[in-house]
Amino acid sequence: MTESRISPRIEVEAYADAEEAAQAAAVAIADWLAAGLSENERASFVATGGRSPGPVYDLLATLPLPWEQVAVTLSDERWVPPSSPDSNEKLVRDRLLTGEAAGARLVPLWSDAATPADAADAAEATVADLLPFDVVLLGMGDDGHFASLFPGNPSLDYGLDPDSGALVIPAPRGEPAPPQDRISLTLHALTKTYLIVILISGETKRRIVEERDDLPIHALFRAAGDTPVRVIWSP
């Protein structure tokens, strides 16, 4: 592993390949959950969707933690039922909540509410009960978005407002993104944690985290304050 600095507090940890990066992320998450459970009866973990985290979940599902004491929620969710292959909830159920981790409690964002806004309102209280999170895992898109806080989306300014007080918001589909309605945790929610792990790959994303301070991910870096942020990167 090598490191390069984004800010005085945040460095990019560079790993040789995606397998090593997934291993590093899984170890970081497991260690912080274990530390939290050594001091409290419950711990909470914010999982994310996309292509990158699946191998992390596979590894976590093999670890003998007291998973029945861990609540898992999501950074964001597409407005699709949990049976859909596009569902982040389905990804977490299939890849994380199995094996050793089968006993963890899932706190979904999707519900049978009439609209994403109604679902976000319903999820507000259940997410609040998990705060502060022990660990937040995030990915990042080629446009610098995290969770469902997309550049150009009408919900972006509110979602990135650290003083909004909101924890869960709807992110409407549109141009430039996303192509589906979504529900997202806000910056205000995601920074209420003891550790943030950001898992990324490819040179484009590395340049974004090192150089593009106009994009949403840098709002997260700025708002994190003293919270540790580990950016785990592979080619």
C-alpha positions in Angstrom: 0.0 0.0 0.0 1.1 3.6 -0.7 -0.5 6.8 0.3 -1.1 10.3 -1.1 -2.5 13.2 0.8 -5.8 14.9 -0.1 -5.8 17.3 2.8 -3.9 17.5 6.1 -6.3 14.9 7.5 -7.2 12.7 4.6 -5.0 10.4 2.4 -5.6 8.1 -0.5 -4.6 4.6 0.4 -3.5 2.9 -2.8 -3.7 -0.9 -3.1 -2.4 -3.1 -5.9 -5.8 -4.5 -7.0 -9.5 -4.6 -6.1 -9.0 -7.7 -4.0 -6.5 -6.0 -1.7 -8.7 -2.9 -1.5 -11.7 -5.0 -0.5 -9.7 -6.7 2.1 -8.6 -3.4 3.6 -12.1 -2.0 3.6 -13.5 -5.2 5.3 -10.9 -5.2 8.0 -11.5 -1.5 8.7 -15.2 -2.0 9.0 -15.0 -5.1 11.1 -12.4 -3.5 13.5 -14.6 -0.4 14.1 -17.7 -2.5 14.6 -15.9 -4.7 17.1 -14.6 -1.6 18.9 -18.0 -0.2 19.1 -19.5 -3.4 20.4 -16.7 -3.5 23.1 -18.2 -0.3 24.6 -21.9 -0.6 23.6 -24.6 -3.3 23.2 -25.4 -2.2 19.7 -23.5 -1.0 16.6 -24.6 0.4 13.3 -23.2 0.2 9.8 -24.2 2.2 6.7 -23.7 0.0 3.6 -23.7 1.2 0.0 -24.6 -0.1 -3.4 -22.9 -0.2 -6.8 -20.3 -2.6 -8.2 -17.4 -2.1 -5.7 -18.7 -3.2 -2.3 -19.9 -6.7 -3.1 -16.5 -8.3 -2.4 -16.3 -6.3 0.9 -19.7 -7.8 1.9 -18.5 -11.3 1.0 -15.5 -10.9 3.3 -17.5 -9.4 6.1 -20.0 -12.3 5.9 -17.2 -14.7 6.8 -16.2 -12.9 10.0 -17.4 -14.1 13.4 -18.6 -10.8 14.9 -21.6 -10.6 17.1 -23.7 -9.6 14.1 -27.0 -10.0 15.9 -26.0 -6.8 17.7 -25.4 -4.9 14.5 -27.9 -2.8 12.6 -27.3 -2.3 8.8 -28.8 0.5 6.8 -28.1 2.0 3.4 -26.5 5.2 2.2 -29.1 5.4 -0.6 -31.6 3.3 -2.5 -33.2 3.2 -5.9 -37.0 3.5 -5.9 -37.5 -0.1 -6.8 -38.8 -3.0 -4.8 -36.2 -5.2 -2.9 -36.7 -8.0 -5.3 -35.3 -5.9 -8.2 -31.7 -6.6 -9.3 -31.2 -2.8 -9.1 -32.0 -2.7 -5.4 -29.2 -1.9 -3.0 -31.2 -3.7 -0.3 -31.1 -6.9 -2.4 -27.3 -6.5 -2.8 -26.9 -6.3 1.0 -29.3 -9.2 1.7 -27.6 -11.4 -0.9 -23.9 -10.6 -0.2 -23.7 -9.4 3.5 -26.6 -10.7 5.5 -25.6 -14.3 5.0 -23.1 -16.7 6.6 -21.7 -15.4 9.9 -23.6 -12.1 9.3 -27.0 -13.6 8.8 -28.2 -12.3 12.2 -27.5 -8.6 11.5 -30.7 -6.5 11.4 -31.4 -4.6 8.2 -33.0 -1.2 8.4 -34.1 -0.5 4.8 -34.8 2.9 3.2 -37.3 1.5 0.7 -40.9 0.9 1.9 -44.3 0.5 0.3 -44.9 4.3 0.7 -46.6 6.0 -2.2 -43.7 8.2 -3.2 -39.9 8.4 -2.5 -40.6 11.6 -0.5 -43.1 9.6 1.7 -40.5 6.8 2.1 -37.8 9.3 3.1 -40.1 10.7 5.7 -40.9 7.3 7.0 -37.2 6.3 7.2 -36.2 9.5 9.1 -37.1 8.1 12.5 -35.6 4.7 12.0 -32.3 6.1 10.7 -32.2 8.6 13.7 -32.4 5.6 16.1 -29.1 4.3 14.7 -27.1 7.5 15.2 -24.2 7.9 15.6 -23.2 5.3 13.1 -20.1 3.2 13.9 -19.0 3.0 10.3 -20.2 4.4 7.0 -19.1 2.8 3.7 -19.4 4.8 0.5 -18.5 4.6 -3.1 -18.2 7.5 -5.5 -19.2 8.0 -9.2 -17.2 9.4 -12.0 -19.1 12.6 -11.5 -18.0 12.9 -7.8 -21.4 11.9 -6.4 -21.7 9.8 -3.2 -24.8 8.2 -1.9 -27.5 9.7 -4.2 -26.2 13.2 -4.0 -25.6 13.9 -7.7 -24.2 17.1 -9.3 -27.0 19.0 -10.9 -29.8 17.2 -9.1 -32.5 19.5 -7.5 -31.9 17.8 -4.1 -28.1 18.4 -4.1 -27.9 21.7 -2.2 -30.3 20.5 0.5 -28.6 17.1 0.7 -25.2 18.7 1.2 -26.3 21.3 3.7 -24.6 20.2 7.0 -27.1 22.3 8.9 -30.3 21.0 7.3 -31.2 18.7 10.1 -32.6 16.2 7.5 -31.3 12.7 7.6 -33.1 11.1 4.6 -34.3 12.9 1.4 -35.7 12.0 -2.0 -33.5 12.4 -5.0 -35.6 12.8 -8.1 -34.6 11.3 -11.4 -33.6 13.7 -14.2 -30.7 15.2 -16.0 -27.8 14.7 -15.6 -28.5 12.0 -13.0 -29.9 9.8 -11.7 -32.0 7.8 -14.2 -34.3 6.5 -11.5 -35.9 8.1 -8.5 -33.9 7.5 -5.3 -33.8 8.0 -1.6 -30.6 9.1 0.0 -29.0 9.8 3.4 -27.8 13.4 3.6 -24.4 14.8 4.3 -25.8 15.7 7.7 -26.6 12.1 8.4 -23.5 10.5 6.9 -21.1 12.6 8.9 -22.7 11.5 12.2 -20.3 8.5 12.4 -17.0 7.4 13.9 -15.5 6.3 10.6 -16.1 6.9 6.9 -14.6 4.4 4.4 -14.7 5.4 0.7 -14.0 2.6 -1.7 -13.0 3.7 -5.3 -11.1 2.4 -8.3 -9.6 3.8 -11.5 -7.5 6.9 -12.3 -10.5 9.1 -13.0 -11.8 8.7 -9.5 -8.4 9.1 -7.9 -8.1 12.5 -9.7 -11.5 13.5 -8.5 -10.7 12.9 -4.9 -7.2 14.5 -5.2 -8.1 17.5 -7.4 -11.8 18.3 -8.0 -12.8 20.1 -4.9 -15.9 21.5 -6.7 -17.6 18.1 -6.7 -19.9 16.7 -4.0 -17.4 14.2 -2.5 -15.2 17.2 -1.4 -18.2 18.6 0.6 -18.0 15.3 2.5 -14.3 15.7 3.1 -14.8 19.3 4.4 -17.8 18.4 6.6 -16.2 15.3 8.2 -14.2 17.5 10.7 -12.3 15.3 13.0 -14.0 12.1 11.9 -11.5 9.7 10.3 -12.0 9.3 6.5 -10.2 6.4 4.8 -10.1 6.6 1.0 -9.2 3.1 -0.3 -8.2 3.0 -3.9 -7.2 0.4 -6.5 -6.4 0.8 -10.2 
